[in-house]
Amino acid sequence: MRNIIESKWQSFGALHHTIQSMAAACLAKDFPHLASMAATEHSRALTSVRGTLPSAELYEAKLIVYTMLGHTASWLDPHNLATDIFRDTYKAVKEMPSDDSSNSRRFFSGTLDYWAMLLAYLTDCEDLGDYEPGTTPITKPTASERIDPHPYSGLSQETVQIVTEIGILIFQYRKRMSTIKFLLEEHLDTFREALRKARRLERSLLAHRLPELTQVHDTGDPKTPLSHLQAIDEAYRCTGLLQLYRVFPDLLNERYAPWSKEYILRPVPAEKVPTAKERRIWLTELAKHILSILQEIPFESSTRCVQPFIMVALSSELEHESSGHPLDGFGVDQSSVEVSRARNFICSRLAAYWHILPLQKVKVIFELIKCIWAALDSGKKDVYWLDVAYERSLATMMG
């Protein structure tokens, strides 16, 4: 990707305008007049790439332009999810010249998978056009082969596809059920079908296995060893499970045992049907566990750009549990202390992210998380991050 940008940015107008737009957007915090230039260059790049039929030699550059424009539309307007550009990109990837290498096709397919994951929780599946997660075959290396990490999804292309499917399922299910005023049998059928799909996705996450790191080429980035990509994959898996167990509590009931991080991905037989409070505590522990994975990764790691999505997706589980006993003084127990520390970690990491990439979308992510925690702290029950994002119009690209 970097080689294509370095070699083509002067000869391919759409790429030149894209880079100009990105540079101006990054500088707009200190030089506000550049915001209009960023928008103008973005528009020129999009018009150019849509209006040209590049040679086979420039086709990869065209796809890179589409990808960069889609991801940076939220740099200009934090609420612009650019689903139209996603659909254009998907169509262009499907129409790649047959003489392009399979590595190139895998790269752009993996890029689409990651992009779709960020969109799936916030948009209707119709906005994704003909895209379907899981249609790109994941190549498993043989004993003598080594694979390359993907710039966006790292080692997690299969996990990303599953988490995307979860997002599509949850969005469609909640959209359908939110319109119900009086329950009909067909609505029960909708629930049963959604639960069946959720069980399948849960099994896929639990069964997923990464290749051995000895079968993976080094990232070439000393600040991002393969162990970081391995950790992000575990964080994705746990985040996917967290969404399933929050929206479909029957799944957690079926595997419930008192919290133990040793058994998250290999559950033991259920011990009891948990109370609502026990489920809530279990999900809070899972959220804290995911954050503990991220805490082990230094901020300097290149994986920092994929972490905001994970942090937002678990933020609504960071709820203070009041002990309810007056003799406890202030009513602050160890769990509340840990929740406060978890919240502070998210705030500090997002603040550092804002310092590196001072874009309005980062401020929107901050605002969304603060609204979620304000709702929890006010005593509101069953707060879910997707509902808050929808109700407050705070959807944005989180990667």
C-alpha positions as a Python dict, from the first residue, in 0.01 Angstrom:
ca = {
    (1, 'M'): (0, 0, 0),
    (2, 'R'): (275, 245, 95),
    (3, 'N'): (473, 157, -216),
    (4, 'I'): (172, 227, -440),
    (5, 'I'): (108, 562, -273),
    (6, 'E'): (472, 666, -299),
    (7, 'S'): (496, 571, -666),
    (8, 'K'): (156, 689, -793),
    (9, 'W'): (55, 999, -597),
    (10, 'Q'): (203, 1239, -852),
    (11, 'S'): (72, 1060, -1162),
    (12, 'F'): (-278, 965, -1040),
    (13, 'G'): (-485, 1278, -974),
    (14, 'A'): (-738, 1114, -743),
    (15, 'L'): (-460, 991, -515),
    (16, 'H'): (-296, 1335, -513),
    (17, 'H'): (-624, 1504, -408),
    (18, 'T'): (-684, 1238, -142),
    (19, 'I'): (-346, 1296, 22),
    (20, 'Q'): (-401, 1673, 9),
    (21, 'S'): (-738, 1629, 179),
    (22, 'M'): (-596, 1410, 456),
    (23, 'A'): (-308, 1648, 524),
    (24, 'A'): (-538, 1950, 540),
    (25, 'A'): (-783, 1769, 771),
    (26, 'C'): (-505, 1681, 1015),
    (27, 'L'): (-384, 2043, 1022),
    (28, 'A'): (-730, 2197, 1051),
    (29, 'K'): (-725, 2196, 1433),
    (30, 'D'): (-438, 2445, 1435),
    (31, 'F'): (-522, 2612, 1103),
    (32, 'P'): (-904, 2618, 1080),
    (33, 'H'): (-907, 2767, 732),
    (34, 'L'): (-770, 2436, 601),
    (35, 'A'): (-1097, 2258, 685),
    (36, 'S'): (-1260, 2392, 369),
    (37, 'M'): (-957, 2289, 165),
    (38, 'A'): (-979, 1937, 309),
    (39, 'A'): (-1345, 1910, 205),
    (40, 'T'): (-1274, 2050, -142),
    (41, 'E'): (-986, 1811, -205),
    (42, 'H'): (-1191, 1516, -77),
    (43, 'S'): (-1472, 1606, -319),
    (44, 'R'): (-1227, 1644, -608),
    (45, 'A'): (-1071, 1307, -532),
    (46, 'L'): (-1408, 1134, -516),
    (47, 'T'): (-1526, 1293, -841),
    (48, 'S'): (-1199, 1197, -1008),
    (49, 'V'): (-1191, 834, -896),
    (50, 'R'): (-1556, 782, -988),
    (51, 'G'): (-1513, 941, -1329),
    (52, 'T'): (-1202, 763, -1453),
    (53, 'L'): (-1137, 416, -1587),
    (54, 'P'): (-777, 359, -1485),
    (55, 'S'): (-547, 118, -1659),
    (56, 'A'): (-477, -216, -1498),
    (57, 'E'): (-153, -63, -1372),
    (58, 'L'): (-346, 201, -1175),
    (59, 'Y'): (-637, -18, -1060),
    (60, 'E'): (-484, -87, -720),
    (61, 'A'): (-425, 286, -675),
    (62, 'K'): (-795, 342, -749),
    (63, 'L'): (-894, 95, -477),
    (64, 'I'): (-657, 258, -230),
    (65, 'V'): (-813, 596, -307),
    (66, 'Y'): (-1161, 458, -245),
    (67, 'T'): (-1048, 307, 84),
    (68, 'M'): (-877, 623, 204),
    (69, 'L'): (-1170, 844, 103),
    (70, 'G'): (-1415, 616, 283),
    (71, 'H'): (-1217, 610, 604),
    (72, 'T'): (-1142, 983, 602),
    (73, 'A'): (-1492, 1110, 520),
    (74, 'S'): (-1548, 1115, 898),
    (75, 'W'): (-1240, 1336, 933),
    (76, 'L'): (-1438, 1612, 761),
    (77, 'D'): (-1782, 1532, 902),
    (78, 'P'): (-1765, 1297, 1201),
    (79, 'H'): (-2117, 1170, 1134),
    (80, 'N'): (-2050, 1079, 771),
    (81, 'L'): (-2017, 700, 758),
    (82, 'A'): (-1963, 713, 380),
    (83, 'T'): (-2161, 398, 308),
    (84, 'D'): (-2189, 509, -56),
    (85, 'I'): (-1811, 496, -87),
    (86, 'F'): (-1810, 154, 82),
    (87, 'R'): (-2049, 25, -183),
    (88, 'D'): (-1837, 176, -461),
    (89, 'T'): (-1528, 12, -316),
    (90, 'Y'): (-1694, -328, -286),
    (91, 'K'): (-1809, -308, -648),
    (92, 'A'): (-1459, -207, -761),
    (93, 'V'): (-1298, -495, -568),
    (94, 'K'): (-1538, -743, -732),
    (95, 'E'): (-1440, -601, -1073),
    (96, 'M'): (-1065, -626, -1017),
    (97, 'P'): (-882, -730, -1336),
    (98, 'S'): (-824, -1103, -1343),
    (99, 'D'): (-450, -1053, -1391),
    (100, 'D'): (-418, -887, -1049),
    (101, 'S'): (-242, -1105, -792),
    (102, 'S'): (-435, -1306, -538),
    (103, 'N'): (-240, -1123, -266),
    (104, 'S'): (-381, -793, -390),
    (105, 'R'): (-734, -930, -392),
    (106, 'R'): (-691, -1069, -39),
    (107, 'F'): (-559, -733, 79),
    (108, 'F'): (-857, -536, -47),
    (109, 'S'): (-1107, -801, 64),
    (110, 'G'): (-958, -788, 413),
    (111, 'T'): (-976, -409, 407),
    (112, 'L'): (-1346, -428, 321),
    (113, 'D'): (-1407, -677, 603),
    (114, 'Y'): (-1255, -443, 861),
    (115, 'W'): (-1443, -144, 719),
    (116, 'A'): (-1771, -338, 724),
    (117, 'M'): (-1718, -426, 1091),
    (118, 'L'): (-1706, -56, 1179),
    (119, 'L'): (-2025, 9, 982),
    (120, 'A'): (-2229, -300, 1070),
    (121, 'Y'): (-2326, -189, 1421),
    (122, 'L'): (-2431, 160, 1310),
    (123, 'T'): (-2605, 118, 974),
    (124, 'D'): (-2868, -97, 811),
    (125, 'C'): (-2731, -392, 614),
    (126, 'E'): (-2892, -238, 305),
    (127, 'D'): (-2636, 43, 333),
    (128, 'L'): (-2363, -217, 279),
    (129, 'G'): (-2504, -308, -62),
    (130, 'D'): (-2423, -661, -178),
    (131, 'Y'): (-2147, -712, 79),
    (132, 'E'): (-2176, -1023, 294),
    (133, 'P'): (-1924, -1111, 565),
    (134, 'G'): (-1756, -1447, 539),
    (135, 'T'): (-1764, -1466, 160),
    (136, 'T'): (-1389, -1406, 135),
    (137, 'P'): (-1210, -1739, 191),
    (138, 'I'): (-954, -1730, 471),
    (139, 'T'): (-635, -1903, 361),
    (140, 'K'): (-497, -2133, 629),
    (141, 'P'): (-119, -2170, 601),
    (142, 'T'): (28, -2516, 562),
    (143, 'A'): (312, -2626, 786),
    (144, 'S'): (567, -2491, 536),
    (145, 'E'): (388, -2162, 456),
    (146, 'R'): (390, -1823, 623),
    (147, 'I'): (124, -1554, 595),
    (148, 'D'): (143, -1175, 603),
    (149, 'P'): (-47, -975, 867),
    (150, 'H'): (-310, -746, 719),
    (151, 'P'): (-258, -368, 771),
    (152, 'Y'): (-615, -327, 901),
    (153, 'S'): (-728, -660, 1043),
    (154, 'G'): (-386, -793, 1144),
    (155, 'L'): (-424, -1165, 1211),
    (156, 'S'): (-796, -1129, 1274),
    (157, 'Q'): (-965, -1143, 935),
    (158, 'E'): (-1178, -1442, 1036),
    (159, 'T'): (-1261, -1287, 1373),
    (160, 'V'): (-1343, -955, 1208),
    (161, 'Q'): (-1585, -1131, 973),
    (162, 'I'): (-1760, -1297, 1267),
    (163, 'V'): (-1782, -971, 1464),
    (164, 'T'): (-1925, -805, 1152),
    (165, 'E'): (-2192, -1075, 1126),
    (166, 'I'): (-2275, -1014, 1491),
    (167, 'G'): (-2316, -642, 1421),
    (168, 'I'): (-2547, -704, 1126),
    (169, 'L'): (-2754, -951, 1330),
    (170, 'I'): (-2787, -717, 1629),
    (171, 'F'): (-2873, -410, 1422),
    (172, 'Q'): (-3141, -592, 1222),
    (173, 'Y'): (-3284, -771, 1526),
    (174, 'R'): (-3309, -459, 1740),
    (175, 'K'): (-3450, -260, 1450),
    (176, 'R'): (-3724, -518, 1395),
    (177, 'M'): (-3810, -565, 1762),
    (178, 'S'): (-3817, -189, 1833),
    (179, 'T'): (-4124, -152, 1612),
    (180, 'I'): (-4332, -409, 1802),
    (181, 'K'): (-4616, -279, 2015),
    (182, 'F'): (-4816, -599, 2050),
    (183, 'L'): (-4649, -939, 2036),
    (184, 'L'): (-4748, -1179, 1759),
    (185, 'E'): (-4627, -1533, 1698),
    (186, 'E'): (-4426, -1412, 1398),
    (187, 'H'): (-4230, -1191, 1637),
    (188, 'L'): (-4144, -1499, 1842),
    (189, 'D'): (-4022, -1658, 1519),
    (190, 'T'): (-3801, -1353, 1461),
    (191, 'F'): (-3656, -1392, 1810),
    (192, 'R'): (-3595, -1766, 1771),
    (193, 'E'): (-3424, -1719, 1435),
    (194, 'A'): (-3203, -1441, 1573),
    (195, 'L'): (-3112, -1654, 1875),
    (196, 'R'): (-3025, -1945, 1646),
    (197, 'K'): (-2790, -1723, 1445),
    (198, 'A'): (-2642, -1582, 1765),
    (199, 'R'): (-2565, -1935, 1890),
    (200, 'R'): (-2389, -2015, 1563),
    (201, 'L'): (-2177, -1700, 1588),
    (202, 'E'): (-2094, -1774, 1951),
    (203, 'R'): (-1974, -2122, 1852),
    (204, 'S'): (-1763, -1971, 1573),
    (205, 'L'): (-1591, -1731, 1813),
    (206, 'L'): (-1525, -2004, 2068),
    (207, 'A'): (-1389, -2242, 1804),
    (208, 'H'): (-1167, -1985, 1632),
    (209, 'R'): (-793, -2051, 1640),
    (210, 'L'): (-513, -1828, 1518),
    (211, 'P'): (-223, -1975, 1322),
    (212, 'E'): (96, -2024, 1518),
    (213, 'L'): (302, -1705, 1520),
    (214, 'T'): (589, -1902, 1367),
    (215, 'Q'): (369, -1926, 1054),
    (216, 'V'): (332, -1547, 1027),
    (217, 'H'): (576, -1300, 876),
    (218, 'D'): (698, -1028, 1108),
    (219, 'T'): (513, -696, 1083),
    (220, 'G'): (831, -506, 1002),
    (221, 'D'): (734, -255, 1271),
    (222, 'P'): (943, -285, 1589),
    (223, 'K'): (666, -107, 1784),
    (224, 'T'): (405, -362, 1673),
    (225, 'P'): (524, -719, 1728),
    (226, 'L'): (302, -1012, 1638),
    (227, 'S'): (207, -1052, 2003),
    (228, 'H'): (12, -726, 1978),
    (229, 'L'): (-190, -862, 1685),
    (230, 'Q'): (-249, -1181, 1880),
    (231, 'A'): (-380, -977, 2174),
    (232, 'I'): (-610, -771, 1951),
    (233, 'D'): (-757, -1093, 1811),
    (234, 'E'): (-845, -1208, 2163),
    (235, 'A'): (-994, -866, 2237),
    (236, 'Y'): (-1209, -889, 1923),
    (237, 'R'): (-1331, -1238, 2016),
    (238, 'C'): (-1425, -1129, 2367),
    (239, 'T'): (-1589, -811, 2236),
    (240, 'G'): (-1801, -1019, 1999),
    (241, 'L'): (-1907, -1247, 2284),
    (242, 'L'): (-1987, -943, 2497),
    (243, 'Q'): (-2228, -811, 2233),
    (244, 'L'): (-2398, -1149, 2198),
    (245, 'Y'): (-2440, -1198, 2572),
    (246, 'R'): (-2574, -846, 2621),
    (247, 'V'): (-2834, -862, 2342),
    (248, 'F'): (-2915, -1234, 2380),
    (249, 'P'): (-2887, -1306, 2756),
    (250, 'D'): (-3012, -1662, 2702),
    (251, 'L'): (-2668, -1742, 2562),
    (252, 'L'): (-2500, -1632, 2883),
    (253, 'N'): (-2759, -1820, 3089),
    (254, 'E'): (-2671, -2139, 2900),
    (255, 'R'): (-2304, -2118, 2999),
    (256, 'Y'): (-2320, -1925, 3325),
    (257, 'A'): (-2068, -2004, 3594),
    (258, 'P'): (-1913, -1754, 3834),
    (259, 'W'): (-1663, -1532, 3655),
    (260, 'S'): (-1325, -1681, 3567),
    (261, 'K'): (-1112, -1541, 3288),
    (262, 'E'): (-965, -1888, 3236),
    (263, 'Y'): (-1294, -2012, 3093),
    (264, 'I'): (-1408, -1721, 2875),
    (265, 'L'): (-1319, -1893, 2549),
    (266, 'R'): (-1365, -2251, 2673),
    (267, 'P'): (-1678, -2244, 2890),
    (268, 'V'): (-1745, -2508, 3152),
    (269, 'P'): (-2095, -2657, 3199),
    (270, 'A'): (-2347, -2408, 3337),
    (271, 'E'): (-2386, -2414, 3715),
    (272, 'K'): (-2712, -2221, 3752),
    (273, 'V'): (-2947, -1973, 3589),
    (274, 'P'): (-2804, -1635, 3689),
    (275, 'T'): (-3004, -1344, 3820),
    (276, 'A'): (-3006, -1021, 3620),
    (277, 'K'): (-2752, -876, 3864),
    (278, 'E'): (-2522, -1177, 3829),
    (279, 'R'): (-2534, -1144, 3450),
    (280, 'R'): (-2456, -773, 3478),
    (281, 'I'): (-2158, -837, 3704),
    (282, 'W'): (-2029, -1110, 3472),
    (283, 'L'): (-2045, -877, 3171),
    (284, 'T'): (-1867, -603, 3366),
    (285, 'E'): (-1589, -849, 3447),
    (286, 'L'): (-1564, -944, 3080),
    (287, 'A'): (-1539, -577, 2982),
    (288, 'K'): (-1262, -521, 3237),
    (289, 'H'): (-1081, -828, 3107),
    (290, 'I'): (-1089, -692, 2751),
    (291, 'L'): (-946, -363, 2875),
    (292, 'S'): (-672, -552, 3059),
    (293, 'I'): (-570, -697, 2721),
    (294, 'L'): (-550, -348, 2570),
    (295, 'Q'): (-357, -219, 2873),
    (296, 'E'): (-81, -469, 2798),
    (297, 'I'): (-31, -310, 2454),
    (298, 'P'): (174, 12, 2461),
    (299, 'F'): (5, 314, 2307),
    (300, 'E'): (292, 342, 2057),
    (301, 'S'): (174, 18, 1892),
    (302, 'S'): (14, 65, 1551),
    (303, 'T'): (-285, -129, 1685),
    (304, 'R'): (-396, 190, 1862),
    (305, 'C'): (-607, 285, 1559),
    (306, 'V'): (-831, -24, 1595),
    (307, 'Q'): (-882, 9, 1971),
    (308, 'P'): (-1151, 285, 1986),
    (309, 'F'): (-1416, 48, 1844),
    (310, 'I'): (-1338, -209, 2113),
    (311, 'M'): (-1344, 52, 2390),
    (312, 'V'): (-1679, 194, 2281),
    (313, 'A'): (-1832, -154, 2241),
    (314, 'L'): (-1756, -242, 2604),
    (315, 'S'): (-1815, 100, 2760),
    (316, 'S'): (-2178, 36, 2852),
    (317, 'E'): (-2072, -255, 3075),
    (318, 'L'): (-1855, -35, 3300),
    (319, 'E'): (-2126, 19, 3557),
    (320, 'H'): (-2072, 96, 3925),
    (321, 'E'): (-2248, -157, 4145),
    (322, 'S'): (-2362, 4, 4468),
    (323, 'S'): (-2326, -223, 4769),
    (324, 'G'): (-2648, -82, 4912),
    (325, 'H'): (-2520, -121, 5271),
    (326, 'P'): (-2511, 202, 5476),
    (327, 'L'): (-2239, 58, 5697),
    (328, 'D'): (-2006, 58, 5398),
    (329, 'G'): (-1952, 432, 5441),
    (330, 'F'): (-1933, 580, 5094),
    (331, 'G'): (-2049, 252, 4940),
    (332, 'V'): (-1730, 223, 4732),
    (333, 'D'): (-1616, -136, 4697),
    (334, 'Q'): (-1328, -290, 4505),
    (335, 'S'): (-1544, -346, 4198),
    (336, 'S'): (-1630, 25, 4178),
    (337, 'V'): (-1265, 116, 4212),
    (338, 'E'): (-1180, -117, 3923),
    (339, 'V'): (-1460, 29, 3709),
    (340, 'S'): (-1327, 380, 3776),
    (341, 'R'): (-978, 271, 3677),
    (342, 'A'): (-1114, 111, 3361),
    (343, 'R'): (-1298, 429, 3268),
    (344, 'N'): (-988, 638, 3336),
    (345, 'F'): (-781, 411, 3111),
    (346, 'I'): (-1026, 458, 2824),
    (347, 'C'): (-1023, 836, 2872),
    (348, 'S'): (-644, 853, 2887),
    (349, 'R'): (-596, 637, 2579),
    (350, 'L'): (-852, 834, 2378),
    (351, 'A'): (-689, 1159, 2490),
    (352, 'A'): (-355, 1031, 2363),
    (353, 'Y'): (-524, 925, 2039),
    (354, 'W'): (-669, 1277, 2003),
    (355, 'H'): (-322, 1422, 2054),
    (356, 'I'): (-187, 1211, 1766),
    (357, 'L'): (-492, 1250, 1540),
    (358, 'P'): (-684, 1567, 1641),
    (359, 'L'): (-1005, 1498, 1450),
    (360, 'Q'): (-1365, 1580, 1534),
    (361, 'K'): (-1462, 1213, 1515),
    (362, 'V'): (-1241, 1142, 1819),
    (363, 'K'): (-1435, 1408, 2011),
    (364, 'V'): (-1760, 1238, 1904),
    (365, 'I'): (-1629, 905, 2038),
    (366, 'F'): (-1543, 1081, 2366),
    (367, 'E'): (-1890, 1236, 2383),
    (368, 'L'): (-2060, 903, 2313),
    (369, 'I'): (-1872, 728, 2593),
    (370, 'K'): (-1944, 1010, 2839),
    (371, 'C'): (-2315, 996, 2751),
    (372, 'I'): (-2313, 620, 2811),
    (373, 'W'): (-2152, 658, 3152),
    (374, 'A'): (-2382, 947, 3246),
    (375, 'A'): (-2682, 725, 3171),
    (376, 'L'): (-2537, 442, 3381),
    (377, 'D'): (-2452, 674, 3670),
    (378, 'S'): (-2802, 823, 3668),
    (379, 'G'): (-2940, 478, 3747),
    (380, 'K'): (-3078, 402, 3403),
    (381, 'K'): (-3114, 28, 3343),
    (382, 'D'): (-3003, -178, 3044),
    (383, 'V'): (-2793, 95, 2886),
    (384, 'Y'): (-2645, -27, 2558),
    (385, 'W'): (-2394, 171, 2358),
    (386, 'L'): (-2575, 127, 2026),
    (387, 'D'): (-2895, 273, 2167),
    (388, 'V'): (-2710, 577, 2301),
    (389, 'A'): (-2529, 628, 1970),
    (390, 'Y'): (-2863, 618, 1788),
    (391, 'E'): (-3059, 832, 2034),
    (392, 'R'): (-2789, 1100, 2056),
    (393, 'S'): (-2690, 1088, 1686),
    (394, 'L'): (-2332, 1005, 1784),
    (395, 'A'): (-2251, 739, 1527),
    (396, 'T'): (-1906, 781, 1374),
    (397, 'M'): (-1623, 575, 1227),
    (398, 'M'): (-1440, 423, 1522),
    (399, 'G'): (-1127, 309, 1343),
}
